[in-house]
Amino acid sequence: MQILGHRSMNDFLSQKYRGLGTVIELSLLDVENSETTVRLDQAYRKIVHYEDLFTVNRALSELMTVNQAAGVKAVALSEEVYDLTKKAIQVSQKHFGFNASIGPLVSLWHIGFADARVPSEQEIQKMIGMVSPDDIVLDDQQKTVFLPQKGMSLDLGGIAKGYIADKVVEFWKEIGLSTGIVNLGGNIRFLGRPLKGYWRVGIRNPLTHGSSLVLQVLTASTSVVTSGIDQRYLERDGKSYHHILNPETGYPHVNNLASVTIFSEKSLDGEIEAKRLFFSKEPEKVFAKRQHVIQAAVLITKDKEIKILGLKPKDVRLIDKHFKIIN
């Protein structure tokens, strides 16, 4: 996604960083330039702090202590890590596609990393047996998590970005800032609103691996999250495998959707609901039932058709004429 314009971009001071496997762009308004740089750097340090807690791409993190103790013992966590882990596990137990215990399959495919590969059917079936959120033991009093089977592992990659984006906005509010933007690649979180009452967001073409845009959307939502097949992928023997794995099959999920964009109040909700719609056989019906959380959604198919849910036609502009908006 891209932020195409709002208020006047010249009024914002922005800084780019690297983290969470993507380019991070943080922007603030209405602060003296010297003070803004300090606030942006403080926000980035918070992002680094949370990445250090939740990452499973390094040997050392608080979450990795749970994975390393799988089948051996329960591990006590800090309150923040326990709360997000509990949330992810409880959502996973609803079995709609999102699964925090998918770590063994993610490690097996490792899509997005240099050692990514297409595993054998035998390897996949072995790992599926370890993807079992219903078996995970939570203890709210001790704030412990126990993975009962050796080889089980948690991966909060499908939820952590949203949590972190919300935390940055929370921090900015606490220190009295009024307007800002947290851009974590496929995840944008806004603080406040521009003068005209909306933000202008560009939704990328999910059928290419570039930055070309399909749609421009005007929105008053404070979070915009996209899950798509173009974000991380593996190409082998003429086939392309995206990173959104189906915990039931062990393979990248097969459907006709190329991307789902969720407009909501919180980015944490956006992350969850994007997966809910992506895995659903009837995403429009799911949207209708979830409007207490989802303010709007954009579904883009592999056939280059676009379904707009909850947005007014005047707030959507088609940029790429190879795509078609359908009713």
N, C-alpha and C positions, 0 to 999 in steps of 0.2 A: 504494500500500500504506500501511497504517497500523500502528503499534505500539499494541496495545490494552491492554497491561499486563504487568508482569513484576516479580517481587520486590515492591517498592512504588515506584510512580513518584515518590512524595514523596521518596524517597532520591536521586533523580537531579537533577542540575542541567542544564538544557537551554538552548540558545541557538539562535535561528533567524537564518539569513543568506540572502543571495541569490547564486546563481552556477550555472554549468553549465545555464542555461536553466530553473532550477527553484528551489523553496524548499528550502534545506538546513537540516536540524535535527541538531545535534550534542548528545549527552548523555553525562555522566560520573557515576560513582558513587565513593564512598569517598575523596573529596578535599575538603579544606577549601574553603568557598565561594569565597574570594578566589583561591585557587590554581586552582580549577576553571575560573573565568572566563578566566584566563590560558591554561590548557591548551586550552580550547575555541577561543579566538582564535588560538592557535598552529596548531591543526589547520585552521582556516578559511584561514589564510594559506598553508598547504601546498596546500589545494585551489585557491586562486587562482593559486598558482605553477604548478601542473600545468595548469590551464585556460589560462594564458598560453602554455604550451609547445605544447599540443595543439589549441587552437581553430582552426577554419577560418572562424569568423564575424567575424573581424577581419583587417585587412590584414597585421598584424604578429604572427607567432608563429613558433616554430621549424619547425613542420610546414608553415606557409605558404611558407617559403623553398624547400621541396621542390616545392610546387605551382607556384610562380612560376618555377622553373627547368625546368619540364617541357619536354622536347624540346630543351633547350639544354645542360644539364650536370648531373652528379651533385652532390649537396649533402651535406656532412659534418654529422652530427648529434651532439649530446651522447649519452652512453651510455644514459641513461634513455629518451630519445626514440627513439633507434635501436632499442633492444631491444623497445619496445612496437610500433613501426612494423613491425619484422621479424616479430614474432609475428602481427600483424594481417594482413600480406601472406601469410604461410605458411598461416594459417587460410583466407584467401580463396582460395588456390590449391587447396583441397579442393572448392570449387564446390558447397557445400550451401546457399547463400543469403546467408551473410555475405560482404560484399565491401568491403574497405577502399578500393578504387579507384572506388567508386560516386560520388565527389565531383561529377562533371559532371551526373549525374542529380539528385542532391540539390539542387544549385544551380539546376537547371532548374525543378524543382517548388517548391523553397524552402518546403515545408510547415512551418507553425509560425511563419512570419514574415509581416510585413504585406504583402509583395509576392508571396505565394504565388499560384500560378496553375496552370491545367491546360494544359500545353504541347501543341503539335500533334504528330501522329504523325511528321511529317518531322523535327521538332526532336528527338524522343525517339530515333529511329533514328540520327540523327547522333551523339548523345551515347553511345549504347550501344557504338559503335565505339571509344570512349575508355575504356570500363570493362573493363580487361584486366589482372588481377593477375599473370597468367603472364609478361607482358612486362617487369615491373618488375625492375630490376637492383639487387641488394644486394651490398655489399662489406663483409664483417665486419672485415677488417683496418683499412680506412680509415673504417669506420662511415658509409658513404655510401649514399644512395638516389638512383636515377636513374629518372625517368619518361620513357620514350623518345619519347613522342608529345606534341606541343604540344597543350594543352587537357586533358590528363590531370590528375587531382587526387585526392589522398588525403583521406578523411574518416574519422577514428577515433571518431566519435560513437557507434558501436555497441559500443565496447569500452572507451573511456577512463573512463567513470564507474566501472566495476568496478575498473579498475586504481587509480584515485584512492582509492576507498573502502578497498581493501586497503592502500594506502600510509598512510592515516590511522591505521588500526588498528596497522600496523607501528610507526609513530611512537609511538603511545600505549604499546605494549608496551616499546619501547626506554627510555622514561622511567619505567617501573615502574607504570603504571596497570593495574588489574585488570579493570574492567568498564565498557563504554561502548557507544554506539550511533551509527553514522553512517547518517543517513537522507538519501538523495539522490533522493527522489521515488519512482521505480520501482525503486530499488536500496537495500536495507538491508544493512548489514554490522555484525555484533556482535563485541565484544571480551569474552571470558569468557562466563560463564553466570550466570543468576540463581540464587537459593537453591534453587528447586524443580526446577532442571535444564532448564527450557524457556523459550522466549520465546513470547509470544502475538501473532500477526500477523494483521491483517485484509487480505483480498484484495478489491480494489475491483471494482465492476461495470464491465466493459469495454464495455458496450453503451450507457452514458450517459457524459456528460462531467462528471459531478459526483464526489462523494466517498462515495457510498453503497457499502456493503460487501455482498459476496455470501457470503463464508466467513470463519470464524475458524479459524486453524490454530495448534496448539501444536507447537513445533519446537525441537530442540537444535542445528540447523544454524547455522553462523556467517554464512551469507549467504543472502539471499532477493532474487531479481531477477525482475521482471516485464517482459515485452515485450507490448504490447497495442495495439489499433487506436484506443484512446481517448486515447492520450497526446499525440499531435499529429495534427491532421487539417485538412482543407480542405473546405468545403462550397461547391459551385457548381451552379447549375441543378438543384437538388433531389437532387444526388448528394453522397455523402461519400467523400473520399479520405484514407486514413490514410498515415502517414509511412514505413511499412516497405516500401521499394521492392524489387521483384524485379529483380536486375541482368540477367536474361535477357530480360525483356519491357520494362523501362523504366517500368512502371506499378506502383502499389501491389499487393503480392502478393495474389492471389485464392485464398482457401480458406475453410473453415468455422470456423476458429479465430478467436476474438476476443482471447484472451490466453493466454500461457504463463508460468507462474511456476515458477522453478527454485530448489530448495533445495540448497545445495552448501557446500563449505568456503570457497572463494575466490569473491569477486564477479566477478573477471575470468573465471573459468570459467563462472559463472552467466550472464554476458552472452553468451558464445559459445554455450552450450548452449541458451539460450532461443531464439536465432535458428535453431539447428539443428532444434529440435523444431517451431518455427513454420513453417518452410519444408518440413518433411518431409510426404510423403503418408501415412506410417505412423509417427506420433510415438511410439506405444506400443512399437513394435519398436525404434525408435532409443533410447528410454529403457532398454529391456532390455539393449542393447549398451553403454550409456554409464554404467552404474551405478558404475563406478570413479571417475566424476567427479560424476554427478548423484545426490544422496542421495534426492530426492523431487521430484515435479512435480505441478502442478495445471493442467489444460487446460480452458478454458472456451470453448464454442462459441457461434456466433451464434444457435443454436437454444435457448440457455439450458440446455445440458447441461454437466455438470461431470464430468471424469474425474480421479480421484485415483490417483496412482502413487507407491508407496513410503511412504505414510503410513498409520498405523493408524486405523481408523474412530473410535476414542475420542478421537483428537487433532484431529478435524475437526468443526466445527459449522456447519451451514447457517443463514445469517442471512436471506437473501432467498428466500422460499418460491416465488417465480416461477421459480427455477432448480431443477434436478433433478440429484442425484448419480447417475451411472450406473455399473454394474459393468463 
